[in-house]
Amino acid sequence: MTTTRFAPSPTGYIHVGNLRTALMNYLIARKAGGTFILRIDDTDPERSKEEYVDGIKQDLEWLGLQWDRVERQSERLDRYNAAADKLREMGRFYEAFETPTELDLKRKKQLNMGKPPVYDRAALNLSDAEKDALRAERGNGVWRFKLDHERIEWTDGILGDISIDASSVSDPVLIRGDGQLLYTLASVVDDTEMGVTDVVRGSDHVTNTATQIQIIKALGGDCPRFAHHSLLTGPQGEALSKRLGTLALRDLREAGVQPMALLSLMARLGSSDPVELRTDMAELIDGFDINRFGAAPTKFDEQDLYPLTAHYLQTLPLDAVAETVAGVGVPADLAEAFWLMARGNITTLEDLGAWWELCRDGAEPLIDDEDREFIAEAMALLPAEVDGETWGSWTKAVKEATGRKGKGLFMPLRKALTGQERGPEMAALLPLLQVIKARG
């Protein structure tokens, strides 16, 4: 069975970069009728916060990305320690004691010599007595996985055939000196024991994937199918990393972005398929193909979300927004007519309030000097009671009486009634304006 996972760290809220990973893994699982695991990477007790765990779940629920089960890495520390013991027994795990300064000096020396700046494995030559002395002086060392110096190869679902020389990569640290288990080990153990078959993540993890493949094999596990999506940039190609905090999903939600608008964009962004609004999850699932995504950096512009949101709102019946419509004060008997009038003229639901204010309170007439006599004559012809046919019959009567036509007829009337040059169809808006005025 296809099994995927989304493994966020609860050290902050989900942003658009995280969402891309979550959505791709979700769609792969759902398209195959498989399992989608929400795995909370909370092995760092100092940085992990329960409020962020709750926030992650709330954001996924808002988007409709429902997980099949939740796993927490903080509850699986015994499994990671058992794996570490196994690697020690195999001679694939060793303790190293260099300080950050010492490692930096080694890297600079290697670069000056034209060599790759990888860890030189000096710790493998330490005697037990030397290790004891270093522990007494510096405390516990870090634990590194000893890579086999061979080519690590796999066929990536997005990048194609990948081949990395393990000798060009430092032996990865899997446990810090303070005993903190790092993601690389925990993820391998989880993917193996949870039967994860497909892993999609950012292209910045490619080298990490290479080392994890060796760790998986050392522990006797089966390697998942890996795919590494491109990283997002800003609309001008600038790095998004510093702005991701302002692109948290909860901020986009607060700004009125609709879930299907966000999902429609993120499910196609960076692929060879055009971005098209999808109105339900089934359409997204059916149309998703990981192989259609490319490796080039992908431009993300949050402004693209608003036309999609507006388009989505235009598809909704009153039932889908009844609570919001009522919340701005629209009486129940006017709700249907109001929504049908307004939905084509809003970007987000927040815009409904302004249209209701216009219907309820009217607007300061916008009348050019040359139109004052025309407007006075037109208003005298406006019936006391109006309905959906009134705009057409009234403007016909005004045309016959004044000789005006086209824009010279319609624009001054719109500006006088609404104080605006653009807006909803006047045939739909006029009855609402007049009904509210008559009630008032």
DRENDO-1510 file (C-alpha; in Angstrom, 1 decimal, always signed):
<recs>
REC; n; res; u; v; w
REC; 1; MET; +0.0; +0.0; +0.0 .
REC; 2; THR; +1.2; +3.5; -0.8 .
REC; 3; THR; +2.1; +5.4; +2.4 .
REC; 4; THR; +3.3; +9.0; +2.6 .
REC; 5; ARG; +4.0; +11.4; +5.4 .
REC; 6; PHE; +4.2; +15.0; +6.2 .
REC; 7; ALA; +6.7; +15.6; +9.0 .
REC; 8; PRO; +6.6; +19.3; +10.2 .
REC; 9; SER; +8.6; +20.5; +13.2 .
REC; 10; PRO; +6.3; +22.2; +15.7 .
REC; 11; THR; +8.6; +25.2; +16.0 .
REC; 12; GLY; +6.4; +27.6; +14.0 .
REC; 13; TYR; +3.3; +27.7; +11.9 .
REC; 14; ILE; +3.0; +26.1; +8.4 .
REC; 15; HIS; +4.0; +28.4; +5.5 .
REC; 16; VAL; +3.5; +28.0; +1.8 .
REC; 17; GLY; +6.8; +26.1; +1.5 .
REC; 18; ASN; +5.7; +23.5; +4.0 .
REC; 19; LEU; +2.3; +23.3; +2.3 .
REC; 20; ARG; +3.9; +22.3; -1.0 .
REC; 21; THR; +5.5; +19.3; +0.6 .
REC; 22; ALA; +2.4; +18.4; +2.6 .
REC; 23; LEU; +0.1; +18.7; -0.4 .
REC; 24; MET; +2.2; +16.6; -2.8 .
REC; 25; ASN; +2.5; +13.8; -0.2 .
REC; 26; TYR; -1.2; +14.0; +0.5 .
REC; 27; LEU; -2.2; +13.8; -3.2 .
REC; 28; ILE; +0.0; +10.8; -3.9 .
REC; 29; ALA; -1.5; +8.9; -1.0 .
REC; 30; ARG; -5.1; +9.8; -1.9 .
REC; 31; LYS; -4.7; +9.1; -5.6 .
REC; 32; ALA; -3.4; +5.6; -4.8 .
REC; 33; GLY; -6.0; +5.0; -2.1 .
REC; 34; GLY; -3.2; +4.8; +0.5 .
REC; 35; THR; -2.3; +6.2; +3.9 .
REC; 36; PHE; -1.2; +9.8; +4.7 .
REC; 37; ILE; +0.6; +10.1; +8.1 .
REC; 38; LEU; +1.0; +13.4; +10.0 .
REC; 39; ARG; +4.3; +12.9; +11.8 .
REC; 40; ILE; +5.2; +15.6; +14.3 .
REC; 41; ASP; +9.0; +16.1; +14.4 .
REC; 42; ASP; +9.2; +17.1; +18.1 .
REC; 43; THR; +12.4; +15.5; +19.2 .
REC; 44; ASP; +13.7; +19.0; +20.2 .
REC; 45; PRO; +12.0; +19.7; +23.5 .
REC; 46; GLU; +13.3; +23.2; +23.8 .
REC; 47; ARG; +12.0; +24.5; +20.4 .
REC; 48; SER; +8.9; +22.3; +20.0 .
REC; 49; LYS; +5.6; +23.9; +21.3 .
REC; 50; GLU; +2.2; +22.4; +21.7 .
REC; 51; GLU; +0.6; +25.5; +20.4 .
REC; 52; TYR; +2.3; +24.9; +17.1 .
REC; 53; VAL; +1.2; +21.2; +17.0 .
REC; 54; ASP; -2.4; +22.5; +17.4 .
REC; 55; GLY; -1.8; +25.2; +14.7 .
REC; 56; ILE; -0.4; +22.6; +12.2 .
REC; 57; LYS; -3.5; +20.5; +12.7 .
REC; 58; GLN; -5.8; +23.5; +12.4 .
REC; 59; ASP; -4.2; +24.6; +9.1 .
REC; 60; LEU; -4.4; +21.2; +7.6 .
REC; 61; GLU; -8.0; +20.8; +8.6 .
REC; 62; TRP; -8.8; +24.3; +7.1 .
REC; 63; LEU; -7.4; +23.1; +3.8 .
REC; 64; GLY; -9.1; +19.7; +4.0 .
REC; 65; LEU; -5.9; +17.7; +4.1 .
REC; 66; GLN; -7.1; +15.0; +6.5 .
REC; 67; TRP; -4.5; +12.7; +7.9 .
REC; 68; ASP; -5.1; +9.0; +8.6 .
REC; 69; ARG; -3.1; +8.9; +11.8 .
REC; 70; VAL; -0.7; +11.1; +13.8 .
REC; 71; GLU; +2.7; +10.0; +15.0 .
REC; 72; ARG; +4.9; +11.9; +17.4 .
REC; 73; GLN; +8.6; +11.4; +17.3 .
REC; 74; SER; +9.0; +12.4; +20.9 .
REC; 75; GLU; +7.1; +9.2; +21.8 .
REC; 76; ARG; +9.5; +7.0; +19.7 .
REC; 77; LEU; +12.8; +7.9; +21.2 .
REC; 78; ASP; +13.4; +4.3; +22.3 .
REC; 79; ARG; +13.1; +3.2; +18.7 .
REC; 80; TYR; +15.8; +5.7; +17.6 .
REC; 81; ASN; +18.1; +4.7; +20.4 .
REC; 82; ALA; +17.7; +1.0; +19.5 .
REC; 83; ALA; +18.7; +1.9; +15.9 .
REC; 84; ALA; +21.7; +3.8; +17.1 .
REC; 85; ASP; +22.8; +0.8; +19.2 .
REC; 86; LYS; +22.4; -1.4; +16.1 .
REC; 87; LEU; +24.6; +0.9; +14.1 .
REC; 88; ARG; +27.3; +0.9; +16.8 .
REC; 89; GLU; +27.3; -2.9; +16.8 .
REC; 90; MET; +27.8; -2.9; +13.1 .
REC; 91; GLY; +30.7; -0.5; +13.3 .
REC; 92; ARG; +28.8; +2.2; +11.3 .
REC; 93; PHE; +28.5; +4.7; +14.2 .
REC; 94; TYR; +31.3; +6.5; +15.8 .
REC; 95; GLU; +31.9; +9.3; +18.3 .
REC; 96; ALA; +33.7; +12.5; +17.3 .
REC; 97; PHE; +34.8; +15.4; +19.5 .
REC; 98; GLU; +35.9; +18.3; +17.3 .
REC; 99; THR; +34.7; +21.7; +18.3 .
REC; 100; PRO; +32.9; +23.9; +15.6 .
REC; 101; THR; +36.0; +26.0; +15.4 .
REC; 102; GLU; +38.2; +23.0; +14.7 .
REC; 103; LEU; +35.8; +21.7; +12.1 .
REC; 104; ASP; +35.8; +25.2; +10.4 .
REC; 105; LEU; +39.6; +25.2; +10.3 .
REC; 106; LYS; +39.7; +21.8; +8.7 .
REC; 107; ARG; +37.2; +22.8; +6.0 .
REC; 108; LYS; +39.2; +25.9; +5.2 .
REC; 109; LYS; +42.4; +23.9; +4.9 .
REC; 110; GLN; +40.7; +21.3; +2.6 .
REC; 111; LEU; +39.3; +24.1; +0.4 .
REC; 112; ASN; +42.7; +25.7; +0.1 .
REC; 113; MET; +44.1; +22.3; -1.0 .
REC; 114; GLY; +41.4; +22.0; -3.6 .
REC; 115; LYS; +39.7; +19.1; -1.8 .
REC; 116; PRO; +36.0; +18.8; -0.9 .
REC; 117; PRO; +35.3; +20.2; +2.6 .
REC; 118; VAL; +34.2; +16.9; +4.2 .
REC; 119; TYR; +34.9; +15.5; +7.7 .
REC; 120; ASP; +38.3; +13.7; +7.6 .
REC; 121; ARG; +37.2; +10.9; +10.0 .
REC; 122; ALA; +40.0; +11.8; +12.4 .
REC; 123; ALA; +37.9; +10.4; +15.3 .
REC; 124; LEU; +38.2; +6.9; +13.9 .
REC; 125; ASN; +41.9; +6.9; +14.9 .
REC; 126; LEU; +41.3; +7.8; +18.5 .
REC; 127; SER; +42.1; +5.2; +21.2 .
REC; 128; ASP; +39.7; +4.5; +24.0 .
REC; 129; ALA; +42.0; +6.4; +26.4 .
REC; 130; GLU; +42.0; +9.4; +24.0 .
REC; 131; LYS; +38.2; +9.3; +23.8 .
REC; 132; ASP; +38.0; +9.2; +27.6 .
REC; 133; ALA; +40.3; +12.2; +27.9 .
REC; 134; LEU; +38.3; +14.2; +25.4 .
REC; 135; ARG; +35.0; +13.4; +27.2 .
REC; 136; ALA; +36.5; +14.5; +30.4 .
REC; 137; GLU; +37.6; +17.7; +28.8 .
REC; 138; ARG; +34.8; +18.5; +26.4 .
REC; 139; GLY; +31.8; +16.3; +27.4 .
REC; 140; ASN; +30.2; +13.8; +25.1 .
REC; 141; GLY; +31.0; +13.9; +21.5 .
REC; 142; VAL; +28.6; +13.8; +18.5 .
REC; 143; TRP; +27.8; +10.5; +16.8 .
REC; 144; ARG; +28.5; +10.2; +13.1 .
REC; 145; PHE; +27.3; +7.6; +10.7 .
REC; 146; LYS; +30.1; +6.1; +8.7 .
REC; 147; LEU; +29.3; +6.2; +5.0 .
REC; 148; ASP; +30.4; +3.6; +2.6 .
REC; 149; HIS; +32.5; +5.6; +0.0 .
REC; 150; GLU; +30.6; +4.5; -3.1 .
REC; 151; ARG; +28.1; +6.1; -5.4 .
REC; 152; ILE; +24.6; +6.5; -4.1 .
REC; 153; GLU; +22.1; +6.3; -6.9 .
REC; 154; TRP; +18.3; +6.5; -7.2 .
REC; 155; THR; +15.7; +7.6; -9.8 .
REC; 156; ASP; +14.1; +10.7; -8.4 .
REC; 157; GLY; +10.4; +11.2; -9.2 .
REC; 158; ILE; +11.1; +14.8; -10.3 .
REC; 159; LEU; +14.8; +15.2; -10.8 .
REC; 160; GLY; +15.4; +11.9; -12.7 .
REC; 161; ASP; +18.5; +9.8; -12.2 .
REC; 162; ILE; +20.6; +11.0; -9.3 .
REC; 163; SER; +24.2; +9.8; -8.5 .
REC; 164; ILE; +26.1; +11.2; -5.6 .
REC; 165; ASP; +29.7; +10.2; -4.6 .
REC; 166; ALA; +29.5; +9.4; -0.9 .
REC; 167; SER; +33.1; +10.4; -0.5 .
REC; 168; SER; +32.2; +14.0; -1.3 .
REC; 169; VAL; +29.8; +14.1; +1.7 .
REC; 170; SER; +30.7; +14.3; +5.4 .
REC; 171; ASP; +29.7; +11.5; +7.6 .
REC; 172; PRO; +26.4; +12.9; +8.9 .
REC; 173; VAL; +25.9; +13.7; +12.6 .
REC; 174; LEU; +22.9; +11.7; +13.9 .
REC; 175; ILE; +23.2; +12.5; +17.6 .
REC; 176; ARG; +24.4; +15.7; +19.1 .
REC; 177; GLY; +26.8; +16.0; +22.0 .
REC; 178; ASP; +23.9; +16.8; +24.4 .
REC; 179; GLY; +22.1; +13.5; +23.3 .
REC; 180; GLN; +19.6; +15.2; +21.0 .
REC; 181; LEU; +18.6; +12.8; +18.3 .
REC; 182; LEU; +18.6; +14.5; +14.9 .
REC; 183; TYR; +16.0; +14.3; +12.1 .
REC; 184; THR; +18.2; +12.2; +9.8 .
REC; 185; LEU; +18.2; +9.2; +12.1 .
REC; 186; ALA; +14.6; +9.6; +13.4 .
REC; 187; SER; +13.2; +10.0; +9.9 .
REC; 188; VAL; +15.0; +6.9; +8.6 .
REC; 189; VAL; +13.7; +4.8; +11.5 .
REC; 190; ASP; +10.1; +6.1; +11.1 .
REC; 191; ASP; +10.0; +5.7; +7.3 .
REC; 192; THR; +11.3; +2.1; +7.7 .
REC; 193; GLU; +9.1; +1.1; +10.6 .
REC; 194; MET; +5.9; +2.9; +9.3 .
REC; 195; GLY; +6.3; +1.4; +5.8 .
REC; 196; VAL; +6.6; +4.8; +4.0 .
REC; 197; THR; +6.7; +4.1; +0.3 .
REC; 198; ASP; +6.9; +7.6; -1.1 .
REC; 199; VAL; +8.8; +10.7; +0.2 .
REC; 200; VAL; +8.4; +14.1; -1.5 .
REC; 201; ARG; +10.4; +17.0; -0.1 .
REC; 202; GLY; +12.4; +20.0; -1.1 .
REC; 203; SER; +15.4; +19.8; -3.4 .
REC; 204; ASP; +17.6; +21.1; -0.5 .
REC; 205; HIS; +17.3; +17.6; +0.9 .
REC; 206; VAL; +19.0; +15.8; -2.0 .
REC; 207; THR; +22.3; +15.2; -0.2 .
REC; 208; ASN; +20.5; +14.3; +2.9 .
REC; 209; THR; +18.5; +11.7; +1.0 .
REC; 210; ALA; +21.7; +10.2; -0.3 .
REC; 211; THR; +23.0; +9.6; +3.3 .
REC; 212; GLN; +19.6; +8.4; +4.4 .
REC; 213; ILE; +19.6; +5.8; +1.7 .
REC; 214; GLN; +22.8; +4.3; +3.2 .
REC; 215; ILE; +21.4; +4.4; +6.7 .
REC; 216; ILE; +18.1; +2.7; +5.6 .
REC; 217; LYS; +20.1; -0.1; +4.0 .
REC; 218; ALA; +22.4; -0.5; +7.0 .
REC; 219; LEU; +19.3; -0.9; +9.2 .
REC; 220; GLY; +17.8; -3.5; +6.8 .
REC; 221; GLY; +14.9; -1.3; +5.6 .
REC; 222; ASP; +13.4; -0.8; +2.1 .
REC; 223; CYS; +14.1; +2.6; +0.5 .
REC; 224; PRO; +11.0; +4.7; -0.4 .
REC; 225; ARG; +10.6; +6.3; -3.8 .
REC; 226; PHE; +12.0; +9.8; -3.4 .
REC; 227; ALA; +11.0; +13.0; -5.3 .
REC; 228; HIS; +12.5; +16.4; -4.6 .
REC; 229; HIS; +10.4; +19.4; -5.6 .
REC; 230; SER; +11.9; +22.8; -6.5 .
REC; 231; LEU; +12.2; +25.5; -4.0 .
REC; 232; LEU; +9.9; +28.5; -4.1 .
REC; 233; THR; +11.2; +32.0; -4.9 .
REC; 234; GLY; +9.5; +35.3; -4.9 .
REC; 235; PRO; +7.9; +36.7; -8.1 .
REC; 236; GLN; +11.2; +38.3; -9.2 .
REC; 237; GLY; +13.2; +35.2; -8.4 .
REC; 238; GLU; +14.3; +36.4; -5.0 .
REC; 239; ALA; +14.8; +34.0; -2.1 .
REC; 240; LEU; +11.6; +33.4; -0.2 .
REC; 241; SER; +13.4; +32.1; +2.9 .
REC; 242; LYS; +13.2; +35.5; +4.8 .
REC; 243; ARG; +9.6; +36.0; +3.9 .
REC; 244; LEU; +8.2; +32.6; +4.7 .
REC; 245; GLY; +7.2; +33.8; +8.2 .
REC; 246; THR; +4.8; +36.3; +6.5 .
REC; 247; LEU; +3.4; +33.6; +4.3 .
REC; 248; ALA; +2.1; +31.5; +7.1 .
REC; 249; LEU; -1.2; +29.7; +6.1 .
REC; 250; ARG; -3.0; +31.3; +9.0 .
REC; 251; ASP; -2.0; +34.8; +7.6 .
REC; 252; LEU; -3.3; +33.9; +4.2 .
REC; 253; ARG; -6.5; +32.6; +5.7 .
REC; 254; GLU; -6.9; +35.8; +7.7 .
REC; 255; ALA; -6.4; +37.8; +4.5 .
REC; 256; GLY; -9.4; +36.0; +3.0 .
REC; 257; VAL; -7.7; +33.5; +0.7 .
REC; 258; GLN; -10.0; +30.5; +0.1 .
REC; 259; PRO; -8.6; +26.9; +0.7 .
REC; 260; MET; -9.3; +25.7; -2.9 .
REC; 261; ALA; -7.7; +28.8; -4.4 .
REC; 262; LEU; -4.5; +28.0; -2.4 .
REC; 263; LEU; -4.6; +24.3; -3.1 .
REC; 264; SER; -5.3; +24.8; -6.8 .
REC; 265; LEU; -2.2; +27.0; -7.2 .
REC; 266; MET; +0.1; +24.9; -5.1 .
REC; 267; ALA; -1.0; +21.6; -6.8 .
REC; 268; ARG; +0.2; +22.9; -10.2 .
REC; 269; LEU; +2.9; +25.5; -9.4 .
REC; 270; GLY; +6.2; +24.4; -10.9 .
REC; 271; SER; +4.6; +21.7; -13.1 .
REC; 272; SER; +4.1; +21.6; -16.9 .
REC; 273; ASP; +0.3; +21.9; -16.3 .
REC; 274; PRO; -1.4; +25.3; -16.2 .
REC; 275; VAL; -2.8; +26.6; -12.9 .
REC; 276; GLU; -6.5; +26.1; -13.0 .
REC; 277; LEU; -9.1; +26.6; -10.3 .
REC; 278; ARG; -10.4; +23.4; -8.9 .
REC; 279; THR; -13.6; +23.5; -6.8 .
REC; 280; ASP; -13.2; +20.2; -4.9 .
REC; 281; MET; -10.4; +17.9; -3.7 .
REC; 282; ALA; -11.4; +15.0; -6.0 .
REC; 283; GLU; -10.4; +17.1; -9.0 .
REC; 284; LEU; -7.1; +18.0; -7.5 .
REC; 285; ILE; -6.4; +14.3; -6.7 .
REC; 286; ASP; -7.4; +13.1; -10.2 .
REC; 287; GLY; -5.2; +15.7; -12.0 .
REC; 288; PHE; -2.1; +15.3; -9.9 .
REC; 289; ASP; +1.1; +13.7; -11.4 .
REC; 290; ILE; +4.4; +14.1; -9.6 .
REC; 291; ASN; +6.3; +13.4; -12.8 .
REC; 292; ARG; +5.0; +16.6; -14.4 .
REC; 293; PHE; +6.9; +18.8; -12.0 .
REC; 294; GLY; +10.3; +20.3; -12.9 .
REC; 295; ALA; +13.5; +21.0; -11.1 .
REC; 296; ALA; +13.8; +24.8; -11.8 .
REC; 297; PRO; +13.2; +27.2; -9.0 .
REC; 298; THR; +9.5; +28.0; -8.9 .
REC; 299; LYS; +8.2; +31.6; -8.6 .
REC; 300; PHE; +5.4; +32.1; -6.1 .
REC; 301; ASP; +3.4; +35.3; -5.9 .
REC; 302; GLU; +0.8; +35.5; -3.2 .
REC; 303; GLN; -1.1; +38.0; -5.3 .
REC; 304; ASP; -2.0; +35.1; -7.7 .
REC; 305; LEU; -4.2; +33.7; -4.9 .
REC; 306; TYR; -6.7; +36.5; -5.0 .
REC; 307; PRO; -8.0; +36.1; -8.6 .
REC; 308; LEU; -8.4; +32.4; -7.8 .
REC; 309; THR; -10.2; +33.2; -4.6 .
REC; 310; ALA; -12.5; +35.6; -6.4 .
REC; 311; HIS; -13.2; +33.0; -9.1 .
REC; 312; TYR; -13.9; +30.4; -6.5 .
REC; 313; LEU; -16.4; +32.6; -4.6 .
REC; 314; GLN; -18.3; +33.2; -7.9 .
REC; 315; THR; -19.0; +29.5; -8.0 .
REC; 316; LEU; -20.6; +29.3; -4.6 .
REC; 317; PRO; -24.3; +29.2; -3.8 .
REC; 318; LEU; -25.7; +31.1; -0.9 .
REC; 319; ASP; -25.7; +28.0; +1.3 .
REC; 320; ALA; -21.9; +28.0; +1.3 .
REC; 321; VAL; -21.6; +31.6; +2.6 .
REC; 322; ALA; -25.0; +32.1; +4.4 .
REC; 323; GLU; -23.3; +32.6; +7.7 .
REC; 324; THR; -21.0; +35.3; +6.4 .
REC; 325; VAL; -23.8; +37.1; +4.5 .
REC; 326; ALA; -25.9; +37.1; +7.7 .
REC; 327; GLY; -22.8; +38.2; +9.7 .
REC; 328; VAL; -22.6; +41.5; +7.7 .
REC; 329; GLY; -26.2; +42.2; +8.5 .
REC; 330; VAL; -28.1; +41.2; +5.4 .
REC; 331; PRO; -31.7; +40.2; +6.3 .
REC; 332; ALA; -32.6; +36.6; +5.5 .
REC; 333; ASP; -35.2; +37.5; +2.9 .
REC; 334; LEU; -32.6; +39.6; +0.9 .
REC; 335; ALA; -29.7; +37.2; +1.4 .
REC; 336; GLU; -30.1; +35.3; -1.9 .
REC; 337; ALA; -30.5; +38.4; -4.1 .
REC; 338; PHE; -27.7; +40.2; -2.2 .
REC; 339; TRP; -25.3; +37.3; -2.7 .
REC; 340; LEU; -26.1; +36.8; -6.4 .
REC; 341; MET; -25.5; +40.5; -6.9 .
REC; 342; ALA; -22.3; +40.8; -4.9 .
REC; 343; ARG; -20.4; +37.6; -5.5 .
REC; 344; GLY; -19.1; +38.6; -8.9 .
REC; 345; ASN; -17.7; +41.9; -7.4 .
REC; 346; ILE; -15.7; +40.7; -4.5 .
REC; 347; THR; -12.1; +39.4; -4.1 .
REC; 348; THR; -12.6; +38.0; -0.6 .
REC; 349; LEU; -15.6; +37.6; +1.6 .
REC; 350; GLU; -14.3; +40.6; +3.6 .
REC; 351; ASP; -15.6; +42.8; +0.7 .
REC; 352; LEU; -19.2; +41.9; +1.3 .
REC; 353; GLY; -19.5; +44.4; +4.1 .
REC; 354; ALA; -18.9; +47.4; +1.9 .
REC; 355; TRP; -21.6; +46.2; -0.6 .
REC; 356; TRP; -24.1; +45.8; +2.2 .
REC; 357; GLU; -23.3; +49.2; +3.5 .
REC; 358; LEU; -24.1; +50.6; +0.1 .
REC; 359; CYS; -27.4; +48.7; -0.1 .
REC; 360; ARG; -28.4; +49.6; +3.5 .
REC; 361; ASP; -27.2; +53.3; +3.7 .
REC; 362; GLY; -26.9; +54.3; +0.1 .
REC; 363; ALA; -23.9; +56.4; -1.0 .
REC; 364; GLU; -23.0; +60.0; -1.6 .
REC; 365; PRO; -24.1; +60.6; -5.2 .
REC; 366; LEU; -21.3; +61.3; -7.7 .
REC; 367; ILE; -22.7; +63.7; -10.2 .
REC; 368; ASP; -20.8; +65.8; -12.7 .
REC; 369; ASP; -22.0; +69.3; -13.3 .
REC; 370; GLU; -23.0; +68.6; -16.8 .
REC; 371; ASP; -25.1; +65.7; -15.7 .
REC; 372; ARG; -27.2; +67.5; -12.9 .
REC; 373; GLU; -30.2; +68.3; -15.0 .
REC; 374; PHE; -30.1; +64.8; -16.6 .
REC; 375; ILE; -30.0; +63.1; -13.3 .
REC; 376; ALA; -32.9; +65.2; -11.9 .
REC; 377; GLU; -35.0; +64.3; -14.9 .
REC; 378; ALA; -34.0; +60.6; -14.7 .
REC; 379; MET; -34.8; +60.4; -11.0 .
REC; 380; ALA; -38.3; +61.8; -11.6 .
REC; 381; LEU; -38.9; +58.9; -13.9 .
REC; 382; LEU; -37.8; +56.2; -11.4 .
REC; 383; PRO; -40.8; +54.1; -10.2 .
REC; 384; ALA; -41.6; +54.0; -6.5 .
REC; 385; GLU; -41.4; +50.3; -6.5 .
REC; 386; VAL; -38.6; +48.4; -8.3 .
REC; 387; ASP; -37.8; +44.8; -9.2 .
REC; 388; GLY; -35.3; +43.0; -11.4 .
REC; 389; GLU; -36.9; +44.5; -14.6 .
REC; 390; THR; -36.9; +48.1; -13.4 .
REC; 391; TRP; -33.4; +49.0; -14.5 .
REC; 392; GLY; -34.1; +48.0; -18.1 .
REC; 393; SER; -37.5; +49.7; -18.3 .
REC; 394; TRP; -36.3; +52.8; -16.5 .
REC; 395; THR; -33.2; +53.4; -18.6 .
REC; 396; LYS; -35.4; +52.9; -21.7 .
REC; 397; ALA; -37.7; +55.6; -20.5 .
REC; 398; VAL; -34.9; +57.9; -19.6 .
REC; 399; LYS; -33.3; +57.4; -23.0 .
REC; 400; GLU; -36.6; +58.3; -24.7 .
REC; 401; ALA; -37.0; +61.4; -22.6 .
REC; 402; THR; -33.5; +62.7; -22.7 .
REC; 403; GLY; -32.0; +61.3; -25.9 .
REC; 404; ARG; -29.0; +60.0; -24.1 .
REC; 405; LYS; -27.7; +56.5; -24.8 .
REC; 406; GLY; -24.8; +54.1; -24.2 .
REC; 407; LYS; -22.2; +55.2; -21.7 .
REC; 408; GLY; -23.6; +58.7; -21.6 .
REC; 409; LEU; -26.8; +57.2; -20.3 .
REC; 410; PHE; -25.7; +54.4; -18.0 .
REC; 411; MET; -22.6; +55.8; -16.3 .
REC; 412; PRO; -24.1; +59.0; -14.8 .
REC; 413; LEU; -27.0; +56.9; -13.4 .
REC; 414; ARG; -24.7; +54.4; -11.8 .
REC; 415; LYS; -22.5; +57.1; -10.3 .
REC; 416; ALA; -25.6; +58.9; -9.0 .
REC; 417; LEU; -27.0; +55.8; -7.4 .
REC; 418; THR; -23.9; +54.2; -6.1 .
REC; 419; GLY; -21.2; +56.9; -5.9 .
REC; 420; GLN; -19.0; +54.5; -8.0 .
REC; 421; GLU; -18.0; +54.1; -11.6 .
REC; 422; ARG; -17.9; +50.3; -11.5 .
REC; 423; GLY; -19.7; +47.6; -9.7 .
REC; 424; PRO; -22.4; +44.9; -9.9 .
REC; 425; GLU; -25.0; +44.7; -12.6 .
REC; 426; MET; -27.4; +47.6; -11.9 .
REC; 427; ALA; -30.4; +45.4; -12.7 .
REC; 428; ALA; -29.5; +43.3; -9.7 .
REC; 429; LEU; -28.3; +46.1; -7.4 .
REC; 430; LEU; -31.1; +48.6; -8.0 .
REC; 431; PRO; -33.9; +46.6; -6.3 .
REC; 432; LEU; -31.7; +46.1; -3.2 .
REC; 433; LEU; -31.0; +49.8; -3.0 .
REC; 434; GLN; -34.6; +50.8; -3.4 .
REC; 435; VAL; -36.0; +48.1; -1.0 .
REC; 436; ILE; -33.6; +49.2; +1.8 .
REC; 437; LYS; -34.3; +52.9; +1.1 .
REC; 438; ALA; -38.1; +52.2; +1.3 .
REC; 439; ARG; -37.7; +50.3; +4.5 .
REC; 440; GLY; -35.6; +53.0; +6.0 .
</recs>
